[in-house]
Each structure stands twice: as structure tokens, then as C-alpha cells.
Amino acid sequence: RSPAKGLEANKKAAVAFNDAAINRKDFAAAVAYLGPQYKQHNPTAADGAEGLKGFIEFLKAKFPNQKGDIKSVIAEGDKVVLHVHSTRGDGTPGRAIVDIFRLENGKVVEHWDVIQDIPEKAANSNGMF
């Protein structure tokens, strides 16, 4: 398999995983994209598939209208980076999120994220995406 095909497959898996977990809040669909272990670096979410299940249940309860609009997908080596506009359906500008996934054999095995609130008024007109 060519490296380019591997990168494209990883991108598709990361995007599908993100959609299942965040937009659809469907643990059964999301867990299909996880590898045998899932290491979580977000300090507010627990490790493993059970940690993901708990996070999805939290979203369903607290932010049922939360959506992630992926603005960019970047892949290199075994990592996929998503630049996401996250909104909670509450009329606020939302947050800019960079999700970093590490994949093994086409499955998500590790996750990091960086989250920044989008201000009501910015010091420039460039936007965050």
C-alpha cells in the first residue's frame, strides 16, 4: 500500500470517528474506529473506550446540540490533525479546536486536543479558520 493511500485512509478514519463521537454522539459507531487501546490526553476525559463512552454520555446530557464543523484535515506519518469549529447550538461563536489523532493499522489509538474560545470581537478580521 502506498504511503499516500495510507494517509488518505487515516484521514477518512479520523473524520468518521470524529463525526460518530462528536456530531452523532454514537458510541457504538465511534468505538468501531478505535484500536485495541485508546490513550486520551485531554485532561477532562478518561482513557480507553470506557472513557470515550463517558465523554459521549456527558455531551449527550450537557451539550446535545454540540457540532464540530471540520475546516481542515492534515495527515503526516501516523497522525491526523483536524481543525474544527465547535458550536454548542447556544448562539455563542463556539470554539476553535485542533484534534490530533494517532492511528495504528487504520484505527485511532491516541488523542490530543487544543481548545480555544472564539471571542465575540477579535482584534483582526482574519477569522480563526
C-alpha positions in Angstrom: 0.0 0.0 0.0 1.4 3.4 -0.9 2.1 6.0 1.8 -0.4 8.4 0.2 -3.2 5.8 0.3 -2.4 5.1 4.0 -2.6 8.8 4.8 -6.0 9.1 3.0 -7.3 6.1 4.8 -6.2 7.5 8.1 -7.8 10.9 7.3 -11.1 9.1 6.5 -11.0 7.1 9.7 -10.3 10.2 11.9 -13.0 12.2 10.2 -15.5 9.3 10.6 -14.5 8.8 14.2 -14.9 12.5 15.0 -18.3 12.6 13.3 -19.6 9.5 15.1 -18.3 10.7 18.6 -19.0 14.4 18.4 -21.7 15.1 15.9 -23.8 11.9 16.2 -22.8 11.1 19.8 -23.0 7.5 18.8 -20.6 5.4 20.9 -21.3 2.1 19.1 -20.3 3.8 15.8 -17.3 5.6 17.3 -15.8 2.6 19.1 -15.6 0.8 15.7 -12.8 3.2 14.8 -10.8 2.6 18.0 -7.7 0.4 18.2 -7.1 -2.2 21.0 -6.1 0.7 23.3 -7.1 4.4 23.3 -4.9 6.8 25.1 -6.5 10.1 25.9 -4.5 13.3 26.6 -7.4 15.7 27.2 -7.3 16.1 31.0 -11.1 16.2 31.3 -11.7 12.8 29.6 -10.7 9.3 30.9 -8.6 6.8 29.0 -9.9 3.9 26.9 -13.1 3.1 25.2 -15.0 3.4 28.5 -13.6 7.0 28.8 -14.8 7.8 25.4 -18.2 6.3 26.3 -18.4 8.6 29.4 -17.4 11.6 27.3 -20.1 10.9 24.7 -22.7 10.5 27.5 -21.5 13.8 29.0 -22.0 15.5 25.6 -25.5 14.0 25.2 -26.5 15.2 28.7 -24.9 18.7 28.7 -24.5 19.7 25.1 -26.9 17.7 22.9 -26.6 20.2 20.1 -22.8 20.4 20.0 -21.5 20.0 16.5 -18.0 20.1 15.0 -17.5 21.6 11.6 -14.2 20.3 10.3 -12.4 23.1 8.4 -9.1 21.3 7.6 -7.7 17.8 7.7 -3.9 17.3 7.7 -2.1 13.9 7.8 1.5 13.0 8.3 3.1 9.7 9.3 0.7 8.1 11.8 -1.1 11.3 12.8 -4.2 13.1 11.6 -4.9 16.7 12.6 -8.4 18.1 12.4 -9.0 21.9 12.7 -12.6 22.1 13.9 -15.2 24.9 14.5 -17.1 23.6 17.5 -20.5 25.1 18.4 -23.0 24.1 21.1 -26.2 25.4 19.5 -26.4 28.1 22.1 -25.8 31.2 19.9 -22.2 31.7 21.0 -19.4 31.9 18.5 -18.1 28.5 19.7 -14.6 27.2 20.0 -11.6 26.5 17.7 -10.3 23.0 18.3 -7.3 21.2 17.0 -7.7 17.5 17.4 -4.6 15.3 16.9 -5.2 11.6 16.4 -2.5 8.8 16.2 -3.6 5.8 14.3 -2.3 2.2 14.1 -3.5 -0.1 11.4 -6.2 2.4 10.4 -7.6 2.6 14.0 -7.5 5.6 16.4 -5.2 4.7 19.4 -4.3 8.2 20.8 -5.9 11.7 21.0 -4.7 15.1 22.0 -6.6 18.4 21.6 -6.1 22.1 21.9 -9.2 24.2 22.5 -9.6 28.0 22.2 -12.8 30.0 22.7 -13.8 32.2 19.8 -14.2 35.8 21.1 -17.3 37.9 20.3 -14.9 40.6 19.0 -11.5 40.0 17.5 -8.5 42.3 17.2 -8.4 41.5 13.5 -10.8 40.5 10.8 -9.0 37.3 9.6 -11.2 34.8 11.5 -9.9 31.7 13.3 -10.3 29.4 10.3 
